[in-house]
Each structure stands twice: as C-alpha cells, then as structure tokens.
C-alpha cells in the first residue's frame, strides 16, 4: 500500500460513511470487509419480490438535522416520508406509543394505577424523599412510578436486553425522554399527546430497503473497498500496521476500526486484563423472522412493541406500510425481532422451528392469520445490541485507553461499544473527519 494509507476495518454504515468522507478529502485509504457484501447491520434481503431489513427494522429520523440530511441526500429521490403509528400490545390492548402517552387505552383500573403512582413518585421527588437511581430498574421507578414501570418499561427492557434492569447502568437512559407531568395527565384523560416527537415522522427508502443507503455509499468508493477479507491478525512493526486475513498481509500507516471491538482485540496481541475486559462486554444477539402475506394490507401500523415474556418477538414491524414497493402487488409483510444471547436455546433453534414458533405467537395475538403466509425467511445476527451492565464503563474505558495509546481509533456502534443509531454513526464519522481536518491530519 502507499505511504500514508489508512485501513478502515468494516464496511457497515460507519465504515462506508467514513470511507466516503475521507475519500472526498483526498485521503489514501482502503476499507476491509469480511463479508462478500457491504452494509453490516443495514443490509436487506431481496427475494421473490419481498424486501426485508434482515438485521432489524430500520427507519430514518433524527434530532441531528445535518446527519439526517446527509442520509437523505444519499438516498436522493429514493425515499418516502411516513407518520409514525406505533403501539404497545399490552394485555390484548393496543396502547399508544410511548406507553405513557397512551394511558387512556388501558382499563380504568390500570390507567388509575399508572397515574396515581406517577404522582406519588413525582411528589416524593419534589420532597427529596427518593434516592437517586443507580441502575435502569431504579431509574424507571424514579422517573415513571410503579404502574408504568411494572406494566411496561421493566418487562420490555428485560425482554429486549435479556439482562436484568437492576444490573443495567444508566449510561444510555438519556435516550428515554422524561415526560412532562401535563402530558401524563392528558394521556390518562384521553387528550392526545405525542412523545418522542423527533421520530413522529420518519423516512424510508422507496425501493431496496435500508440497504439502499449502504449501496449509495458503496457506489461512491467501490474502488476503495476490499471484500471477503476477514481481519484475523493485527501487528505493528517499524511504525507500520500489518493486517492479515491468514493468507494475505496488507500494510498501513493508520487503523480506524469499525468492527466489533471484541473481534479487533481477538486479532491483536493484548495484555490479559484487556482481553478480559473485552470478554466481559455484554451484548444481545438478534433473530429476525421475515414473513410475506397473501393479503393486500395487514394493518396501518408502523411497528408494535410486545412486552409479554410469553411471546417470543419483542418487536414486530410492517415493512409494507413503510413502502408499497418492498412487497409484490397484493401482498404485505411482517418482520418479527427476537433478542437472545448465543448461549440461549433460542439461538440454537432450527429455522423451521423459529418460523413456526413466531407464526403461532403472532397468530394467537391476532396480528396475522397463519393461513395467509406465503413467504418465510430467518436471519441470525450475533452483534445487535450493546448492553450497558454495571461494569461497562470500567471495561470500555480500559480498552479505549489501551487502543488509543497504540494509535488505533474506534468508530461505530460495536467498535466504540455504544448504543448508536444510524444518525449517530453518521455523526461520529462526520466529526472524525472534521476534527482531523482542523488538526491538519487531512
């Protein structure tokens, strides 16, 4: 490779965005991707006229106008704008999302319990009678009271993370808005309120699913990407980084890693305490079950949250409501998401059993009619969600300090090991290039 070349490890959204931005600046780089196809978590399955985002449902929204406009500009005319229509399926009732904005959809008794315990908690906080929360479970009670916490927030978080909220840190709770008291009262009385207003409207590609975004980036830097190159060993000699896939060696002056930090550490010769910190980082894996239906429309929902622990999926989305062009004419589609760990029996289940189980669940909940199923597919994704356990800060800080001292930069959800959505991954790349420009490194 040429002198001054940077290796960008991974061609997911972060790696592709970074590669595109650095290439625009005239930077010499190569993006290395272990798969034959780029995209990471923003890949889509296209088969028999159906398109599914098989690493989980993705829609485009952001409080960050610059990041959002960057994404929308990449899509060009290939985008549609939709208004969110999302529910929580609780005790056979469709409750408006966020749950605290749909209290009037509950039974009168449960509505009262949520409102009453919310006021109890609010009063105790005003009187300084509540201890500051130390974990996610305590934060739920402290912020929303017993009713909302025990009916929805705690069971849903237990289900999606597959990790106890009492052992989950507060690192990411700023992502959960703290509702105004007036909104809770209005919600209880049935007066319309909206929570999470920054995602009330969202965008989605008209064709090709969310992979349209990755495809657009890839086309701009195709000559800079090397696929089917899995990083198995990383060493440094004479100020040069040597990256090997077990067959071929490549030489670089700089590394920016966007691959899971555990994978990077596994390729690097690291001290025992760093390896342990990497092993101790916790994450959830994801199984998606993709279903095509012989019905023109299934409902008018965007997606649906299911806190019931006796139902396998935690979230069900309806891609054909995002765009009519992701299904054949006269068909509709459902994407069911199931989190687990690689140690769970769910992960080891056969595809046919997973499909059968999910279809039975959704049929029993009257979300779909199993007789209408005309297409099925399954995808398993090892790295899906970052879990912030109580040791998270200590472990990730130890790792980042070590790699920073080596001159390795980490960027992206599983490289930084942070709960970053698409807009945040784009923002990280924009900031990285801007900071390097200001410091004269580009």
C-alpha positions as CSV (number, residue, x, y, z in Angstrom):
1,X,0.0,0.0,0.0
2,X,1.0,3.6,-0.5
3,X,2.6,5.6,2.3
4,X,0.1,7.3,4.5
5,X,-2.6,4.8,3.8
6,X,-5.4,4.3,6.4
7,X,-7.2,1.0,6.9
8,X,-10.8,1.3,7.7
9,X,-11.9,-2.0,9.2
10,X,-15.5,-2.9,8.4
11,X,-17.9,-1.7,5.7
12,X,-21.0,-1.2,7.7
13,X,-22.7,2.2,7.9
14,X,-19.9,3.8,9.9
15,X,-17.1,2.3,7.8
16,X,-18.8,3.2,4.5
17,X,-19.6,6.7,5.7
18,X,-16.0,7.3,7.0
19,X,-14.5,5.9,3.8
20,X,-16.7,8.2,1.7
21,X,-15.9,11.3,3.7
22,X,-12.1,10.6,3.8
23,X,-12.0,9.8,0.1
24,X,-13.7,13.2,-0.6
25,X,-10.9,14.8,1.4
26,X,-8.3,13.1,-0.8
27,X,-7.2,10.7,1.9
28,X,-5.5,7.5,0.9
29,X,-7.5,4.6,2.4
30,X,-8.7,1.0,2.0
31,X,-11.9,-0.4,3.5
32,X,-11.6,-4.0,4.5
33,X,-14.8,-6.1,4.9
34,X,-15.0,-9.7,5.9
35,X,-18.3,-10.4,4.1
36,X,-18.9,-10.6,0.3
37,X,-21.4,-7.8,0.7
38,X,-21.1,-4.4,2.4
39,X,-23.6,-2.9,4.8
40,X,-23.2,-4.5,8.2
41,X,-26.5,-4.0,10.1
42,X,-28.1,-2.1,7.3
43,X,-28.5,-5.0,4.8
44,X,-31.7,-6.1,3.2
45,X,-32.9,-9.4,1.9
46,X,-34.5,-9.3,-1.6
47,X,-36.3,-12.4,-2.7
48,X,-39.4,-13.4,-4.5
49,X,-40.4,-9.7,-4.8
50,X,-40.1,-9.1,-1.0
51,X,-37.5,-6.8,0.7
52,X,-36.7,-7.1,4.4
53,X,-34.2,-5.3,6.6
54,X,-32.9,-8.6,7.9
55,X,-30.8,-7.2,10.8
56,X,-33.9,-5.5,12.3
57,X,-36.3,-2.8,11.2
58,X,-34.6,0.5,10.3
59,X,-36.2,3.8,9.7
60,X,-34.6,7.2,9.3
61,X,-35.2,10.0,11.8
62,X,-33.0,12.2,13.9
63,X,-32.8,15.3,16.1
64,X,-29.5,15.9,14.2
65,X,-30.5,17.7,11.0
66,X,-27.1,17.6,9.5
67,X,-26.8,13.8,9.9
68,X,-30.3,13.2,8.7
69,X,-29.9,15.4,5.7
70,X,-26.6,13.6,4.9
71,X,-28.6,10.3,4.9
72,X,-31.5,11.7,2.9
73,X,-29.2,13.2,0.3
74,X,-27.6,9.8,-0.3
75,X,-31.0,8.4,-1.0
76,X,-31.9,11.1,-3.4
77,X,-35.4,10.5,-4.8
78,X,-35.5,7.0,-3.3
79,X,-37.3,7.9,-0.2
80,X,-40.8,8.2,1.3
81,X,-42.0,10.2,4.4
82,X,-44.3,8.4,6.8
83,X,-46.0,9.4,10.0
84,X,-45.3,7.0,12.9
85,X,-48.2,4.9,14.0
86,X,-46.8,2.7,16.7
87,X,-48.4,0.8,19.5
88,X,-47.6,-1.3,22.6
89,X,-49.6,-4.6,22.7
90,X,-50.4,-4.9,26.4
91,X,-53.0,-7.3,27.8
92,X,-54.6,-7.6,24.4
93,X,-55.0,-3.8,24.1
94,X,-53.2,-1.6,21.6
95,X,-51.7,1.1,23.7
96,X,-50.4,4.3,22.0
97,X,-46.6,4.5,22.0
98,X,-44.8,5.7,24.0
99,X,-46.8,3.8,26.7
100,X,-47.0,6.9,29.0
101,X,-48.8,8.7,26.1
102,X,-51.4,6.0,25.8
103,X,-52.7,5.5,29.4
104,X,-56.3,6.1,28.3
105,X,-56.1,2.9,26.2
106,X,-55.7,0.9,29.4
107,X,-58.5,-0.4,31.6
108,X,-59.7,2.2,34.0
109,X,-58.1,0.4,36.9
110,X,-54.7,0.2,35.3
111,X,-55.0,3.8,34.0
112,X,-55.6,4.9,37.6
113,X,-52.7,2.8,38.9
114,X,-50.3,4.4,36.4
115,X,-51.4,7.9,37.1
116,X,-51.6,7.5,40.8
117,X,-48.2,6.0,41.2
118,X,-46.7,8.6,38.8
119,X,-48.0,11.4,41.1
120,X,-46.8,9.6,44.2
121,X,-43.3,9.4,42.7
122,X,-43.4,13.0,41.5
123,X,-44.4,14.2,44.9
124,X,-41.7,12.2,46.7
125,X,-39.1,13.6,44.3
126,X,-40.2,17.1,45.0
127,X,-39.8,16.4,48.7
128,X,-36.4,14.9,48.2
129,X,-37.6,11.6,49.7
130,X,-36.4,9.4,46.8
131,X,-32.8,8.1,46.5
132,X,-31.2,8.9,43.2
133,X,-31.3,5.9,40.8
134,X,-28.2,3.7,40.4
135,X,-29.4,1.3,37.7
136,X,-32.1,1.1,35.0
137,X,-34.7,-0.5,37.2
138,X,-34.4,2.2,39.9
139,X,-34.5,4.8,37.2
140,X,-37.8,3.5,35.8
141,X,-39.4,3.7,39.2
142,X,-37.8,7.1,39.9
143,X,-39.0,8.6,36.6
144,X,-42.4,6.9,35.9
145,X,-43.6,5.4,39.1
146,X,-44.6,1.8,39.8
147,X,-47.5,1.5,37.4
148,X,-45.8,2.4,34.1
149,X,-42.6,0.7,35.2
150,X,-44.1,-2.7,36.1
151,X,-46.7,-2.8,33.4
152,X,-44.4,-1.9,30.5
153,X,-40.9,-0.4,31.0
154,X,-39.3,-3.1,33.1
155,X,-40.8,-6.2,31.4
156,X,-40.0,-4.8,28.0
157,X,-36.4,-3.9,28.9
158,X,-35.9,-7.3,30.4
159,X,-37.2,-8.9,27.2
160,X,-35.2,-6.9,24.7
161,X,-31.9,-6.9,26.5
162,X,-32.2,-10.3,28.0
163,X,-30.4,-8.8,31.0
164,X,-31.7,-7.7,34.4
165,X,-32.6,-3.9,34.6
166,X,-31.3,-4.0,38.2
167,X,-27.8,-4.8,36.7
168,X,-28.0,-2.3,33.8
169,X,-26.2,1.0,34.1
170,X,-27.7,4.5,33.5
171,X,-25.3,5.1,30.6
172,X,-27.9,5.3,27.9
173,X,-31.1,6.4,29.7
174,X,-30.8,10.0,28.4
175,X,-32.3,8.4,25.2
176,X,-35.6,7.9,27.1
177,X,-37.4,11.2,27.3
178,X,-38.7,12.3,30.7
179,X,-42.4,13.1,30.1
180,X,-43.9,16.4,31.4
181,X,-46.5,16.0,34.1
182,X,-49.1,17.6,32.0
183,X,-48.6,15.0,29.2
184,X,-49.2,12.2,31.7
185,X,-52.4,13.8,32.9
186,X,-53.6,14.4,29.4
187,X,-52.7,10.9,28.4
188,X,-54.7,9.5,31.3
189,X,-57.8,11.6,30.4
190,X,-57.6,10.6,26.7
191,X,-56.4,14.0,25.5
192,X,-54.0,13.4,22.6
193,X,-50.3,13.9,23.3
194,X,-47.2,12.9,21.4
195,X,-44.0,11.5,22.9
196,X,-40.6,11.1,21.2
197,X,-41.7,13.9,18.8
198,X,-38.3,13.7,16.9
199,X,-39.4,10.4,15.5
200,X,-43.1,11.2,14.9
201,X,-42.3,11.4,11.2
202,X,-39.7,9.1,9.6
203,X,-38.2,8.4,6.2
204,X,-37.7,5.1,4.4
205,X,-36.3,4.1,1.0
206,X,-39.0,3.5,-1.6
207,X,-37.1,0.5,-3.0
208,X,-34.2,-1.8,-1.9
209,X,-34.9,-1.4,1.9
210,X,-32.4,0.2,4.2
211,X,-29.6,-1.3,2.1
212,X,-30.2,1.4,-0.4
213,X,-28.3,3.7,2.0
214,X,-25.3,1.3,2.1
215,X,-25.4,0.8,-1.7
216,X,-25.3,4.5,-2.3
217,X,-22.2,4.9,-0.2
218,X,-20.5,1.8,-1.7
219,X,-21.0,3.1,-5.2
220,X,-19.1,6.3,-4.4
221,X,-16.0,4.4,-3.1
222,X,-16.2,1.0,-4.7
223,X,-12.6,1.0,-5.8
224,X,-11.5,1.6,-2.1
225,X,-13.3,-1.4,-0.7
226,X,-11.9,-4.9,-0.4
227,X,-14.5,-7.6,0.5
228,X,-14.0,-11.2,1.6
229,X,-11.1,-10.0,3.8
230,X,-11.6,-11.0,7.4
231,X,-9.1,-9.5,9.8
232,X,-7.5,-12.4,11.8
233,X,-4.3,-10.8,12.9
234,X,-3.1,-7.2,13.5
235,X,0.6,-6.4,14.4
236,X,2.8,-3.4,14.2
237,X,6.4,-3.3,13.0
238,X,8.6,-0.3,12.2
239,X,5.7,2.1,12.6
240,X,3.6,0.1,10.1
241,X,0.4,-1.8,10.8
242,X,0.3,-5.2,9.3
243,X,-3.2,-6.7,8.8
244,X,-3.6,-10.3,7.8
245,X,-6.6,-12.5,6.9
246,X,-4.5,-15.6,7.4
247,X,-3.4,-15.7,3.7
248,X,-2.5,-12.2,2.7
249,X,-0.8,-9.3,4.5
250,X,-1.5,-5.6,4.0
251,X,0.5,-2.7,5.3
252,X,-0.9,0.6,6.6
253,X,0.1,3.7,8.5
254,X,-3.2,4.1,10.4
255,X,-6.1,2.0,11.5
256,X,-9.7,3.0,12.2
257,X,-11.7,0.1,13.4
258,X,-15.5,-0.1,13.0
259,X,-15.8,-3.8,13.6
260,X,-16.9,-5.2,17.0
261,X,-14.2,-4.4,19.4
262,X,-14.1,-8.0,20.7
263,X,-13.2,-9.1,17.2
264,X,-10.4,-6.5,16.9
265,X,-9.0,-7.4,20.2
266,X,-9.0,-11.1,19.2
267,X,-6.8,-10.2,16.3
268,X,-4.4,-8.2,18.4
269,X,-1.8,-9.4,20.9
270,X,-3.1,-7.8,24.0
271,X,-2.4,-8.0,27.8
272,X,-4.5,-10.4,29.8
273,X,-6.6,-7.6,31.5
274,X,-7.5,-6.1,28.2
275,X,-8.6,-9.4,26.8
276,X,-10.7,-10.0,29.9
277,X,-12.3,-6.5,29.6
278,X,-13.3,-7.4,26.1
279,X,-14.8,-10.7,27.1
280,X,-16.8,-9.0,29.8
281,X,-18.5,-6.5,27.5
282,X,-22.1,-7.7,27.1
283,X,-24.3,-7.6,24.1
284,X,-27.5,-9.1,22.7
285,X,-27.9,-11.1,19.5
286,X,-30.9,-10.8,17.2
287,X,-33.0,-13.3,15.3
288,X,-35.3,-11.8,12.6
289,X,-38.2,-13.9,11.2
290,X,-39.4,-12.4,7.9
291,X,-43.0,-13.2,6.7
292,X,-44.8,-12.4,3.5
293,X,-48.6,-12.5,3.5
294,X,-51.2,-13.1,0.8
295,X,-53.1,-10.0,1.8
296,X,-53.1,-6.6,0.3
297,X,-52.9,-4.8,3.7
298,X,-52.3,-6.2,7.2
299,X,-53.0,-3.1,9.3
300,X,-52.0,0.6,9.4
301,X,-49.2,0.2,12.0
302,X,-45.5,1.1,11.6
303,X,-44.3,-1.2,14.3
304,X,-45.5,-2.9,17.5
305,X,-43.8,-3.5,20.9
306,X,-44.7,-6.6,22.8
307,X,-43.6,-6.7,26.5
308,X,-45.3,-10.1,27.2
309,X,-42.5,-12.6,28.2
310,X,-44.6,-15.5,26.9
311,X,-44.4,-14.2,23.3
312,X,-41.1,-14.7,21.5
313,X,-40.8,-11.4,19.5
314,X,-40.3,-8.2,21.4
315,X,-41.0,-6.0,18.3
316,X,-42.9,-6.6,15.1
317,X,-42.7,-4.2,12.2
318,X,-44.7,-3.9,9.0
319,X,-42.3,-3.0,6.1
320,X,-45.1,-2.9,3.5
321,X,-46.5,0.0,5.4
322,X,-43.2,1.8,5.0
323,X,-43.2,1.4,1.2
324,X,-45.5,-0.5,-1.1
325,X,-42.6,-1.4,-3.3
326,X,-41.0,-3.8,-0.8
327,X,-43.6,-6.4,-1.5
328,X,-45.2,-7.9,-4.7
329,X,-48.5,-6.4,-5.7
330,X,-51.4,-7.6,-3.5
331,X,-49.0,-8.8,-0.7
332,X,-47.9,-7.4,2.7
333,X,-45.1,-8.2,5.1
334,X,-44.2,-8.6,8.7
335,X,-40.7,-8.6,10.4
336,X,-40.5,-10.1,13.8
337,X,-37.5,-9.4,16.0
338,X,-36.3,-11.7,18.8
339,X,-33.3,-10.9,21.0
340,X,-31.2,-13.6,22.7
341,X,-27.6,-14.5,23.5
342,X,-25.6,-17.1,21.7
343,X,-25.9,-19.3,24.8
344,X,-29.7,-19.3,24.7
345,X,-31.6,-22.3,23.3
346,X,-33.5,-19.9,21.1
347,X,-30.2,-19.2,19.2
348,X,-29.8,-22.9,18.6
349,X,-33.3,-23.5,17.3
350,X,-33.7,-24.5,13.7
351,X,-35.0,-22.0,11.2
352,X,-38.2,-24.1,10.7
353,X,-38.9,-24.2,14.4
354,X,-38.3,-20.4,14.8
355,X,-40.6,-19.7,12.0
356,X,-43.3,-22.0,13.4
357,X,-43.0,-20.5,16.9
358,X,-43.2,-16.9,15.7
359,X,-46.1,-17.5,13.4
360,X,-48.0,-19.3,16.2
361,X,-47.3,-16.4,18.5
362,X,-48.5,-13.7,16.0
363,X,-51.5,-15.8,15.0
364,X,-52.6,-16.2,18.7
365,X,-52.2,-12.4,19.2
366,X,-54.4,-11.9,16.0
367,X,-51.6,-9.9,14.4
368,X,-51.8,-12.1,11.4
369,X,-53.6,-15.2,10.0
370,X,-51.2,-18.1,9.6
371,X,-53.1,-19.3,6.6
372,X,-52.1,-16.1,4.7
373,X,-48.3,-16.8,5.0
374,X,-46.7,-17.1,1.6
375,X,-43.0,-16.3,2.3
376,X,-40.7,-17.1,5.2
377,X,-37.0,-16.4,6.0
378,X,-34.8,-16.2,9.0
379,X,-31.6,-14.3,9.8
380,X,-29.4,-14.5,12.9
381,X,-27.1,-11.6,13.8
382,X,-24.6,-12.1,16.5
383,X,-23.8,-8.4,17.4
384,X,-27.1,-6.5,17.5
385,X,-27.5,-4.5,20.8
386,X,-24.9,-3.1,23.2
387,X,-25.8,-3.9,26.9
388,X,-24.6,-1.4,29.5
389,X,-24.0,-3.5,32.5
390,X,-22.7,-2.0,35.8
391,X,-19.1,-2.8,34.8
392,X,-19.5,-1.4,31.3
393,X,-17.8,2.0,31.9
394,X,-14.8,0.4,33.6
395,X,-14.3,-2.2,30.9
396,X,-14.8,0.0,27.8
397,X,-12.6,2.8,29.3
398,X,-9.8,0.3,29.9
399,X,-10.0,-0.9,26.3
400,X,-10.2,2.5,24.7
401,X,-7.3,3.9,26.7
402,X,-5.2,0.9,25.7
403,X,-6.0,1.2,22.0
404,X,-5.7,4.9,22.0
405,X,-2.2,4.6,23.3
406,X,-1.4,2.3,20.3
407,X,-2.9,4.8,17.9
408,X,-6.0,2.8,17.0
409,X,-9.2,4.8,16.6
410,X,-12.6,3.2,17.3
411,X,-15.7,4.3,15.5
412,X,-19.3,3.0,15.3
413,X,-21.7,1.0,17.5
414,X,-19.8,-2.1,18.2
415,X,-16.4,-0.7,17.9
416,X,-17.0,2.1,20.4
417,X,-19.4,-0.3,22.1
418,X,-22.0,2.4,22.4
419,X,-25.8,2.4,21.7
420,X,-25.6,4.4,18.5
421,X,-28.4,4.6,15.9
422,X,-27.8,5.3,12.2
423,X,-27.7,9.0,12.6
424,X,-25.2,8.8,15.5
425,X,-22.9,6.6,13.4
426,X,-23.0,9.2,10.6
427,X,-22.4,11.9,13.1
428,X,-19.4,10.1,14.5
429,X,-17.9,9.8,11.0
430,X,-18.6,13.5,10.2
431,X,-17.0,14.6,13.5
432,X,-14.0,12.3,13.0
433,X,-13.2,13.8,9.6
434,X,-13.9,17.4,10.7
435,X,-11.6,17.0,13.8
436,X,-8.8,15.6,11.6
437,X,-9.2,18.4,9.1
438,X,-8.9,21.0,11.9
439,X,-5.8,19.4,13.3
440,X,-4.2,19.3,9.9
441,X,-4.2,15.5,9.7
442,X,-6.2,15.5,6.5
